[in-house]
Amino acid sequence: MLPTPNRTCLFLLTFLLLCSSSILASPFSTFAVSQRGPNYTLVCALVPSALPHRYDLNCNSASTRDVLCYPAGEIPYAAVAAGNDFLCGLTIPSDNSNATMRWWTFPEHGYETYEKRIYWGPPLAALASGDTHVCGLTDGGPECWRWEEMVFPRGINFSDIAVGRNFVCGRLRSGTIRCFGSDREVVEKTPVGNFSLLAAGTRHACAESVAGQLTCWGAGAPAVEPDLSGIVSMALGENKTCALCSNGTVLCWGEGSRPPDSLARERFVGIQARGDAICGILLLNFSVVCWGNELFLQNHTIYTSVLPGTCSPISSCGSCGVLPGSGNMCSSDEGICQSCRLQLSSNSTPPSQQSGGGRTRKTLFAVLGSGFSLGLLALMCFLASRALRLRNNGGVLGSVWLYRRSQPLGLPDLSLDGRLGGGTVEEFSLEFLFMITDNFSETHEIGSGSFGAVYRATLPDGREVAIKRADVPPSAPPSTSRRHEQLRKFDREQREQAFCSELAVLSRINHKNLVRLLGFCRERGERVLVYEYMTHGTLHDNLHRCPMVPSSPLSSWTTRLRLALDAARGIEYLHAYAVPPIIHRDIKSSNILLDEEWTAKVADFGLSLTSPEDEGSIAAGTLRGGAT
């Protein structure tokens, strides 16, 4: 029986209040932009060190490499902040002992720097820098260093902080924004309402309300789209404003602020700005690229690889898990947590192209008006209530809700001991799968393998999927041998444990060159996996089709090399970046599938359900057909 809307809302409220802190992005950045005059920009970042899992604090210019380097010490730097002519590096000890922040002042000419420790005390909750100052959140409230005239009211407690040239803005835990300083254009025009994101530039600030509307104020504030939504973070400079969207793309306002054509379609995991320079970390390889300043016209890439975020205990990453591709960047018990706002699936749609459903989401957020988490609660309560109404009315959508149990917001499936990783894997009921495959009829079957049969079907939302149904072993008659009964019980337990373990691993995989797992089913002894459907089948079938269709892209060696690179990137992700690493062990052309756009994706990685002795290993099955 489905829970009533009241019970659903109560459960979601409890869960969201417990984990709301993991929804927002990390308050620390691992790269920053510093300006030394109008024609000289430094980009500072944490780059790989000679020591394993250590990162040096390094500063480069657009034309000169390794301008300044501060090697990792006994306690390596974990966060970076910079402004005009200065750089700050923050250490965050893993044992929660006192943190340290050092300040380097860049001279007007030359590369010699002046260093001083400006903070030593309890770990900071956030760190932000403006053109000339740096501020943070301590256990005693907001504090700014080397800025004696900046005084905050006693007892004020920010949950987020942003720093401009002559002002500081903070977001209270209620969502209200307060600004202080001598910049009257910002301080006196602070918007009223509840907000979930905040950022500051040289002379203006921007904030996203809990209703999903972006508001900017101050000198040089842009006129942004009123219905813009899905913002992860923002980077503001001098008369320039950029927003990192939930699908990883970047939108910018201001003359010369838009990413160049070569970067317009790239996906990012973080952005920073200073003056007229804008920089971002690419999801593809965690390189740092910059634009906006004429210094970057010849070469956008400043670093080929940086630490994309602060390493934290994996247990603190919550339901949104570890950032894809960062698996080997931290020690074994640490990872780089991914913001729950950042949705890096291959079918993400830019906010500017989203349908009117976003307007409904904003309305629901505004109804509660008390924070991002409660806005999500409103959405879920609305969907739960609507599902029950549709079911009672006998509507088509009501039937879908009966047959399909979604797991929104990355809520853990308690039946799997909370081991599901991402929020994009859904649990389908067996009855629903029977319905969309006509009881797994032969007309839907497109292949078979050691795992079982594969069926093609269409979900109610129009997505085509490939459904792998494991062969169910025939039931054996009761045995009089106690040893035989124990072996059968052991076999069942091992199969179930292996299924849960592999599902937990697959749910954390997210790469454009790996076939994506969409959902699963575990009912009545059935074990079913639901994948995206691959239109052009296997690479093997396309290569060995006689005669090859003249219009086939595979008739070109250039295309074949591109497909080989696609497969190599997918395998590299499994081996080097997945958490934990996955060894495929069955790479062959029949396990490389081609989607509608002839992109190669590796399949059959991680299925080990045929024998108990393979538990814990990452094996693969052989499959015929155009699915996975």
N, C-alpha and C positions, 0 to 999 in steps of 0.2 A: 504494500500500500504506500502510495506517495505521501510524503509529509505535507501537512497543511502549510499554507503560506506563512502563518505566524511562527510555526516551529522552524521552517526554513530560514526565515529572517533572523530569528533568535540565534540559530546556529552560525549563520554567516556573520552576524554582528560580533559574536564572541570570537570567531576566527580572525576576522579582519582587525579587530582591536588588538589582538595578540601579535599580529604580524604586519601591521600597517607600516612599521618602520622600514621593512624590506621593500616596499613598493617604490620608493623614491631612489634616485641614483645616489651613488656614493658622494659624500660631501667633500671628498679629496680628489685632486687632480694629479696625474703623474707627468703632465707636461704644461708648459706655460710660455707666454710670449712676452718679451721685454724689448723696449725701444731705447736706443741710445741716440736720440736726435731723429730728425725727419728722414734721414737717408740710411739709417742703420738699425736693423732689427735682428734680435737674437731669439732663437727658439731653444728653450731648455727642456730636457726630458730625461727620464730614467732609462738608460740604455743597457743592454747586456754587458755584464762584467766578465772578467777572466775567471771569477769564482762562480761555481754553480748556484743558480737561484739567487744571484746577487746582481744589483744594478747600480751602475755609476751615474752620478748626476752630471750631465753633459750639456753644454751650450754651443750651438752652431749658428752661423749666419747664413744668409742665402748664397754667398759666394765663397765662404771659407769654412772648412770643416774642422772640428775639434778645436774651437777657439778657446773654450774653457772646459776643464774636466775635474770633477771632484770624486775620486774613487770611493767605492763602498767601504765603509769602515766595519767595525765589529757589529754595530747596529746600523744596517743600511738605511738610506733615505727611503721613505714610503710616500711622500707627497711633495709637490713643488708648487710654489707661487712666485709670481714675478710682476714687475711693473717697470716704469721708466727708470733705467739705470740701477736696478737692484734685483736680487734674486734671493729667495728663501727656500731652504730645504728642511723638511720636518721628518724626524725619526719617530716611529711609533713602536715601542718595544712590545713583543708578543706577550710578555707576562704582565702587561698593564701597569708597569712601573712608570717612572717619570719620563715624559717625552721631551725632546730637545728640538729647538728651531734655531737655525743659524741664518744670518743675514750677510749677503755679500753686496757691496757697493761697487758698481762698475765706474771706473774713471772716465773722464771725457775722452781721453786718448789712450791708446795702448790697451793691454789685456790684464795688467796687474789689478788685483781686487783687494778690497778691505773687508775682512771677515770679523763678525762678532756674534756671540750667542745672545739672542734677545729673549729666549723663553726656555725655562726648565721647570717642569711641573707636571701635573696630571695630564693624561692624554686629552687632546682637543677633540671636540665633537664636530667641528667644521673649520675650514680655512678658506679665506678669500682675499684677493689683493686688488687694489686700484692702481691708478697711474703712479701714485707716490707713497701709498701706505698699504699695510697688510693688517688684517683683523681676523680674529677667530672666536670660537665659542669655547670658553672654559667652564669648569664646574661652577664658577662664580658668576657666569653670565658673559656677555660680549666684552672683548678686550681688543684694543688696537695698540700697536707698538710703534714707537717713534712718532706719536701723534698726540701730544699732550693736551691740545685744545679740544680733542674729541672726548666728551664726557657723556656717559649714558645715565638715565635715571636709575636710582637704586631699585633693585628688585626686578628689573626687566629681564625676561627670559626668552631668548629667541630659539627657534628650532632650525632656522636657516639665516644666512647672512650674505650680503652682497656689498661690495665696496666700489665707489666711484672716485673721481678726482678729489672732490671736496664734500663728499657725503657718504653716509653708511645707511643702508636699509636692512631691516630684519623682519622676518616673518614670525609672528607669535604662534604659540601652539594652537591658538584658536583659528589661525588663518589670516588674521589681520596683519597689515603691514605698517610699520613705523619707520620713519626716516629721520636722520639727524645730520647736522653739519651746516656749512655756510652756503651751500647751493640752494637758493630759495626756489628755483624752478622745479627742483625735485622735492625738497622737503615740504613746501607749501601746497604742492599739487598731488600729494600721495593719494591714490585712489582708495575708495571705501569699499569694503566687502571682504570675502574670504578667498584666499588664494592658496594654490598648491605648489607653485614654482616662482622663483624670484631670481633676477640677474641684474647686474649693473654694468654700465659702460662709463665712458669718460664723463659725460654730462647728462646722461639719461638712464632710466631704469625700465625694466619690463617685468610683468608678472602674469601668470596664467591663473584665472579664477577657477574655483571648483566646478563651475559650469562649463569650463573648457574654452573661455574667451581670453584672448591675449590682449593685454592693455600695456601701452608704453607711454611714458610721460617724461618731461624735461626737455632741454635743448637738444635738437637733433633726433627726437623720438620719431620713428616712422609711423605711417598710417598703414596698419596691417589689416589683413582680412578679418572681419568680425567673427566669421564662423570657423576660423582656423582651430584645429584640435589635434590631439595626439602628439603633444610636445614632450620630449624626454628631458632636454636641457637647452639652455640658451647661451650665446656668446655675444657680448656687446663691445663695440669699440668706439671710435670717434665717428659719430654720424652713421654707424653701420650696425646692423642687427641681424643675427643669424639664429635659426632654431633647428635643433636636431629632432627630426620627426621619429615616430615610433617604428617606422620601417627602415630607419637608418639613413634616409636621405636628408639633405640639408637645404633649407629655404632661407634666403637672405633678402634684406631690404637695404637700400642705400646705394649711392653711386659706386660702381665698381666692386660691389660686395658679392655678387652672385658667383658661384663656382664656375670655372671655365668648362667648356664643353667636354674636355677629357675627364673631368671629375663630376660632372652634373649627375650622372647615373650611379656613381659609386655610393657605397653604404659605409657609414661611419659609426664608431662607438663612443666618440667624444669630440668636442670642439672647444676652442679657446680663441679669444680675440684681444688685440691691443692696438689702439690707434686705427690705422687703416689695414692692418694685417689680420688675416683670419687663418687659422690652422685647424686641422682635424686628424684624428687617427683612423685609418682605413680598417674596416673589418677584414678585408681580404688577407692582409699580411701584417697588420699593426704598424704600418709605416706612417710617418707624419708628413702630410702634404700641406702646403700653404698657398694662399692667393690673396688678391685684394691690393697688394703692394707691388709696384713695378719691379721691385727687387726679385720677385718670384716668377717673372714672366719667362725666363729662360729655363728655370728648373723649379718645379713645384715640390719635389721630394727633398725633405731636409734630413730625415732619418729613414733607414730601410726597415728598422724594427725597434720598437720601444715597449716598455711595460704598459699595457693599456689601462691598468687600474691597480689599486692597492691590493696586495695579497692579504687575505683574511682567512680565518678558519672556515673550512667548507661548511661546517655545521651552521655557521651564521648566515649563509647565503639564502636560507629559506626555500620556498617552493619554486622560485624562479631559477635556482641553480647557478652553475658556473658559466661565465662568458664563453661562448663557442670558440674553439681554437686556442684557448689559453691554458690547456691542460698541463703543459710541461713548463710553465713559467714560474710556478711557485713550488715550495716544498710539498711533500706527499700529503700532508694533512691540511694544506692551504689551497686556496683558489681565488680567482678574481670574480666576485659576485656580479651577476648581471642584473641590471635594473629591470623590474617587472614592467616598466613602461616600454622598454625596448623589445620589440617583437621582430626578431630577425628571421622569420620564415621566408621561404622563397616566393610566396605569393602575396607578400605584403603590398598594400596599395598606399601611395602617398596621400596624405590628408586632403590635398586639394582635389583628389579624384574620388574621394569617398562619397557614398550616396547619402541621401537625406537621413539615414539612420543615425548619423552623428548628431543631428539636431535633437532627436529624441533623447539621446544619451545626455546631452547638455541639460535638457529640461529636467531629467530625473536627478542629475547632480544638483541642480539649483534648488530642488524641492527640499533636500536635506540641508545643503549649505553649511556643512560643518566639517568638511575635509574630504580629501580624495577617497579615503577608505570608505567613508559613509556613502559617498556617491556611488561607489561600486556596489555597496549593499543595496541601495535603492534600485539599481539596475537589476540585480539578481532577484529581489523580491517581486519586481514588476514581471520579470520573465516567468518566475514560478507561478504567480497568480494567473498570468495569461495562459500558461500551459494547462493549468487545471480547468480554466474556463473552456478552453478549446476541447479538452478531453470530454468534459461534460456535455458539450454541444455536438460531439461526434464529428468535429471538423477534421480535415486532412492533417493539419499541423498537430492537432491533438493526438492523432494516431502516431505521428512521428515521435512525440514526446513519450508515448508509452513504450516505444520500441528502442529508444535511444537515450542513454543516460550520459549527458555531457559532464565533463569535469572542468568547469570554468575557473579562471583565476589560479590554476595550478593546485587546486585543493587535492590533498593526497587521498588516494583510494585506501580506506582503512582495511579493506579486505586483502590488500597487498602490503600490509604493514607500513604504509606511508612511503613506499620506495619508488613511486612514480616520480619522474624528474620534472618535465616541463608541463606547461598548462595547455599544450596543443594536442595531446593524446586523449582520445575519448573512449569511453567504454560503451560498446554497443550490446544490446540484448540479443540473444540467439533468435528470438522471435522476429526481431527487426531484420536480421540478416537472412532469415528464411523468406521474409516478405520480398526483399529487393533482389533475391536470386531465384525466385520461384522454387523454393525448397531445394536450393542447390542443384538445379536441373542441369542436364548436359548441354542445353542450349547456351548456358552462361559459362560453361567451363572453357578455359583458354589454355590450360597447361597443367602439368603435374610434375611431381618430383618426390624426393625421399621424404620430404616433410608432409606431403599430401597434395590435394588438388587445389587449383587456383581458379577463381571465378571472377568474371567481370560484371560490375554492377554500377548503378548510378544512385547517388544519394539524393534525398529530396531537394537539396540546395543546388543540384546540377553537377556536382563533382563526380567524375568517373573514378572508380576505385578498383583495385585488384585485391581480392579476398582470398587469403591462404587458409585453408581448413585442414588442420592436422588429422591424419588418419587415426581413428579411435580403435585401439587394440581390442579384439574380441574378448568378451568376458569368459573367463575360464571356470569350469565347474569347481565346486568346493573340493579342496584337497584334504585328505586325512593326515597328510604330513604337516606337522607344525612348522618345519623348516621351509617348506614350499609356501605356506601362508605368509611367513615372515618375509620371504624374498619378494612375494608379490606386493606386500604392503610397503616394503622398502622401495620397490620400483615405482609405485604410485607416488610416494612422498618425494622421491628424487626427481621425477618428471615434473611434479607441481613446483618444487623449489627451483628447478632449472627454468621453467616457464616464467615464474615471477622475476627471477634474477635477470634473464635475458630481456624481458620487457622493460625492466628498470633501466638497463643499459641503453636499449634502443630509443626509449623515450627522451634521452638526453642528447641524442645525435641530431645535429642541425647543420647541414652543409649542402650547397647547391649541387654537388656531384655525388651525393648519396641519396638513394631512393628513400623517400620520407615515410615514416610510420605515422598513420593517421589515427588508428584506434585498435582495439582488441575486444575479444569476448571470451569469457570463461564461465560457462554454465553447463550443467548436466554432463560433465565429463568432456565437453568440447573445449578445444583450444584453437582460437581463430585470431589471425592478425590481418589488419586492413591497411593497405598501402595506397599511395597515389598510383594511378594507372599510367603506364608508359606506352604512348601511342605507337611508336615504331618498333617495339619489340626488342629482341636481343641483338647485340652487335654480331654475334655468330651467325644468326639467320640472315642478316643483311649482307654479310661478307660472302656467304656461301650460297646465296640465292642465284640459281643459274636459269636463264641469263640474268645479270644484274640490270635493273631498270636504268635506262640511259639517264633519266633525270635524277637518279639517286645521288645525294651529296657524297656518298661513300665512293663514287667513281673518281673523286679527286683525292690525290695524296695529301693535299693541304688539309682537307677535312679529316682524313684519317689521323694525321698527326695531332690535330686539335682534339679529337676524341681521345687519343692516347693521353694527352695532357690532362683532359678532364678526369679520366679515370685515375691518373697519378695523383691529382690533387685530392680526390676523395680518399684514396688509400693513405696518403700522407696525413690527412686529418685523423683517420682512424688510429694510425700508429703513433702520431706525435702530439695530437692536440685533444683527442677525446679524453674524458675523465670518467672512469679509468681508461688507459689505452686499450685498443682492440686490435688483435692480430687476425686478419681475414682468413688466411690459410687455404683459400679456394679461388684464387684469381684466374679467371678464364673468360673468353669472349662471350660465353653464354650467361655469365653473371654480370655483364655490363649491358645496361639497358639504355634505350634512347627515347627521349620524350618528344613532344610535339615539335619542338624547335631544334631537334637533333642534338641536344645536349646529352653527353654521356653521364650516366649515374651508376655507381657500383651498388650491387644488390647481394642478397644472401650473405650478409655479414652478421654473425651473432646468433644464429639459430642452432641450438644444441639440445634437442629435445628427444633424441632417439635412444639414448642409452645412459644409465646413471653414472657410468664411469667417466663420462665427458663433463660432468658437472664442474662449473667454474671455468671451463675452457671456452674459447670463442671459436666455434667451428662453423661450417656452412654446409648447406644442402645443395644438390644439383636440381635445376628446375628447367623444364621445357615450357616454352610459350612466351607471350609478350608481356608478362607481368613481372612480379618479383619472386 
